[in-house]
Amino acid sequence: MSPITVVEGRRLSLTNLDKVLYPATGTTKGEVLHYCTTTADLLLPHLRDRPVSFLRYPDGPDGQRFFTKNVPPGTPSWVKSCEVPHSRSGPVRQVVLQDLASLVWAANLVVELHTPQWTCGAPGVADRLVLDLDPGEPATIVECCAAALWLRERLAADGLAAYAKTSGSKGLHLVVAVEPTPSDRTTAYARTLAVEAGAALGDLVTHKMTRALRPGKVFIDFSQNAAAKTTAVAYTLRARPEPTVSTPVTWDEVAGCTAPDQLSFRFEEIAARRERHGDLHAPLLSPSAAGPVPAAGRRIA
């Protein structure tokens, strides 16, 4: 019989707690659940009011993986959801993780957590801008850091503050709080930044998705600002060979990165980082941190 736990008054059945999900480290499902529970105070603010998409990997990263946006079958009635427009199928409902009990329920499914750059109350109106820096081998996160430093200065010239986090995979994410703006405008502006970076750092960066152009360069993926796209949320575990986390990092860490392992963090390292830094992405949660998105191609004087 699966153990029953009570979280904030909600009864939850937790399954297969001894199951090894990450064979490389021997990490079990119980340890994954413990991480999500003890990191909830960091995770939940970045999930609040945003529809969640799940990348499920119930047998670990080497097993079957599948991406789902719809509310999963068997979801408890007390787990909140919101209606999300869909261009082809019409409106769908997606989970919204607002509290610890809902987060533990989702973690029991073994998931990566992905969200769009907008909230349920304003579908397609972004309050975040994201630049996904993806290195093509033999480039690594070291090259991503060089591109990130250029982009940070470029964004600052437009009055926007960028915050960095590891993707939890190979690359780096830059996240910017913006005043509510239609997603097509944030996408156009993000594309302008990527094109400018490609012109300034031509040997290092490409804004084009074509695979043949990406080896040895950092691909700046601006398309994740589209209303239908999602990005791994800060502090989520990733379905990688080891239990790595999409981890906020300081700009000093970005500037000082000379080897990929310097910016690769596993779940057991997050508690110490929280003690040292707090939530480095907390400023993104404050409306006062948001700046206006310039028209594409126009720099604020």
N, C-alpha and C positions, 0 to 999 in steps of 0.2 A: 504494500500500500504506500502511495506517495505521501510524504509528510505534508501536513497542513500547517501553515503559519498564518498569523493574523497581523496585517500591516495596516495601521491607521483604521482599525475596525473592519477591514476587508479580509475575508478568508481566502487564502490562496493555496492551491495545490502545487507544490514544487516537485518536479520530476527529475529523475536520473542525476542526482547531485554528484555522484561519484564518477560520472562519465567523463573521460578525458576528451577535451575539445581541442587542445593544442598539444599534439604528441611531442613536438620539439622541446617543450618545457614541462610536459606532464600536467598542464593546467586543467583543472576540472571545471565542470559546470557550476558546482558549488562555489568555487573561487570567483568565477565570473559574476555570479549573483551577489557575492559579498562585495566585489568591487563596485558594482552598480549601486548597491545599497549605501555603501559608505561614501560614495562620490555623488550621491543624489543632490546634495546642496550646490554642487558645481554644475551638474548636468541639467537639472530642471529649469533654471532660469533661461538657458539657451534653447530649451524646447518649448517654453511657455507660449501658448496661443498659436503654435505653428503645426500644421498637419504633418504627420510623420510618415515617411516611407521606410519600410524595413528591408534590409538585405538579410535574409535568414540563412543560417548555416548550422542546422541542428546537429549535424554529425561532424562539426569542425570545419576548418577552412579547406581541408582536402576532400570533403564530401560534397554532396549536392548543395548548391547555393541558388537561391531564387529571390528575385526582387518583387515586392508587393506593395501596392499603394492602398488597395481597398482594405476595409476593416476585416481582419482574419476571421474565419469561421470559429465559433465558440468564444468570441470575445465577451467578457462579462458586461452586463448591462450598465454597470457603474463606470466603465471606462468611457471617457468622453470622446466624442468625434465631431467633425464638422463637415459640411458640404463643400466640395471643391469642384469648380468648373472643369470640364474636360471637353476639348474641342471636337472629339470624334464620338465618344460614347454618351455625352451629356454628363450632368453632375454625378459625382461619386462621393462616398463618405470615406474619410480617413481618420485614423486615430489621432487624438491630441493627448499627449502625456503631461498632465497638469500636477500630478502628486506622486508621492513615493509608492503608494500601492499600485498605481498604473505602471510606473517604471519597473517595479519588481515583476509584475505580470509580463511586461514586454521582454524583460531580460530572461525570463524563464523560457521564452520562445527561441532564445539565442539569436540575437539580431545586432546588426549595425543600425545606427539611427541616422537618418538623413532628413533634412528639412529644406523647404524652399526659402527664398530671400524675402518672403512676405508672410503675414499672419492671416489667420482665419477671417478676421474682420474686414480684411481688404485684399481679397485674392488678386494677384497680378499687380499689386502696388507695392513695390519693394521698399523696405526700410534697411536693407543691407545691400552692399555690393561686394562681390567676391571675385578674386582672381586666383585661379588654380594653376600653380606652377608645376608642370609635370616633366621630369627629365627623361630624355631619350638616351639610352645607353650609348657610349660609356659615361655620359653626364650623370650626375648624382644631385642630391640635395645641396651639395656645396655650390654647384653652379646655380641652383635655384636661389640660394641666398644672395649671390651677386646680383641676380636680376631683381630680387625683392628689394634690395637696398636702393636700386635705381627707381623702382616703382614707388617706394615710400616717399622719396624726394619729389617725384613727379606729382603724386597725389597731394603732398603738402603744398605744392605750388598752386593747387586749386582749392586750398583751404580744407582738405580732407585728411583725417588721421587714419592710418592703416595699422592693423594689429595682425601679428603673424601667428600661425600655428602649423605644426607638422600635419601632413595629411594622415599620418599613421601608416602610410604605405611608403612611397618613394619620394614624394614631393612636399610642397609647402603651399599653404593657403594664406592669402592676404584678405582680411575682412575689414570692411569700412561701414560705419553707421551713416546712413543718408536720410535726408528728409523724404517722406513718402513720395515716391516717383514711379510712374508706370514702368513696368519691367522692360518694355522695349527701349525706353530711353536709357535705363541703366545699362542695358546690354550694348547699346550703341556707344555709350561713353566708355565702357570697359573695352570695347573693340578698339576705340581710338587709342587708349592707353597701350594696348597690346601692339598695335601697329607702330606707334611711336617707339616703344621699347625695341621692336624688331629693327627699326631704322637706326637707333642709337647703339644697339648692342648686336649688330648683325651676325657676328660670329658666335654669339651666345644664345640668341633668342629667336623663336619663330612664333608667329600668331596663326600660322596655317596648320590645319589638322592633318594634312596629307602625311602619311606615315613615312614616306621616302624622304621627307624634308626634316624629320625629327631626330635622327641619330646624332648624338653628341650635342644636342641643343635643348634648351628649355622651352617647351611649348606652353605659352600663356593661354589657357583655356578661359576665354571670356564668356563662352556660351552658357555657363552655369547660372548666369543672371536671367536667362529666359524664364518666363513664368512657369513653364512646365518642368524645369530642371530642379534638381536638389543637390545638396552638398552634405558630406558627413559633418555632423555637428561636433562642436568642441567637446572633448572628453569621451567620445564614443570609442569602444573597442572596435578593432577592425578584423576582418576575416583574412588574416595574413598568417604565415607559418608560425609566428610567435604572437603573443597577445599584446600587440602594440596599440597605442592610443593616439588619437588625433589631439595633440597636446599644444596648448598655447605656450609660446616662447618669447623671451625678451629680445629686443633689438640688439642688445649686446651679444646674445647668444647667436643671433643670425650673423652679425658682423664678424664674430670670432670663429665661425664654423670652418674647419679645415679638413674634416673627415666625416663621412656619412653617419657613423655611429654616435657622433656628438649630438645629433638631433634625431635620435630614435629612442623612444621611451616606451617601456612596458608598463602594464597596469600597476605593478607593485611599486613603481617609482612616483606615482602621481601624488600620494599622500605627502611625501617629503617635499615635493615641489609646491604643494598647496601651503605647507607650513612656511616655506621660504618666500613664496611670491604672492600668495592668495590667488584669486582668479585674475589672470592677466587680461582676460577678455571682458571683465566686468564693465569697463567704460562703454562697451558696445550696448549695454542694457540701459544706458541713460539717454533720454531724449535730447539732453543738452549737448551730447557728443555728436549728434547728427548734423551733417552739412548739406548744402544744396548740391545737386548733381548738375554740373555744367552741361550746356548743350554740347553734343559730340563735336570734337574738333575745336572747341572754344575754351581757352584758358582764362581763369579768373585773374584779373590784374592785381 
